[in-house]
Amino acid sequence: MTELTEIEIRALKAIKSSPDGILQSELWKELDVDSRKCSRIVKKLLESESVERIEYRQDGIKTYRLIVRKGPIDPGFLMAGDELIPCVACELECVIEECPFLLDWMYQLAIADAGGKE
């Protein structure tokens, strides 16, 4: 897979910035390129599996809604060393900033991270 160009990265950021995605007919205007160039940009993003395209009709005209593909979550984000984040199975209703289980887990994460930078 080839790396994205600057304009393709800008397009991806524009698509990510809208929770519902962006219409392809709006994207080319936002990028200040013509519709042909935008189609090539979208094709590259589709090939890189960064976005998906859903057919959409606006005022009887066919266009596409572009949305960012969400990849699988890295399970490593739920771990601090060998410890799983306590919130996964927690049934307590707590204030996140004051949860002793979460604070301890974050402390363990900081220790594990510092240990890896030696």
Secondary structure as GFF3:
##gff-version 3
##sequence-region A 1 118
A	DSSP	alpha_helix	6	16	.	.	.	ID=ss1
A	DSSP	beta_strand	22	23	.	.	.	ID=ss2
A	DSSP	alpha_helix	24	31	.	.	.	ID=ss3
A	DSSP	alpha_helix	35	47	.	.	.	ID=ss4
A	DSSP	beta_strand	51	58	.	.	.	ID=ss5
A	DSSP	beta_strand	61	68	.	.	.	ID=ss6
A	DSSP	three_ten_helix	75	78	.	.	.	ID=ss7
A	DSSP	beta_strand	79	80	.	.	.	ID=ss8
A	DSSP	beta_strand	83	84	.	.	.	ID=ss9
A	DSSP	three_ten_helix	86	88	.	.	.	ID=ss10
A	DSSP	three_ten_helix	96	98	.	.	.	ID=ss11
A	DSSP	alpha_helix	100	116	.	.	.	ID=ss12
###
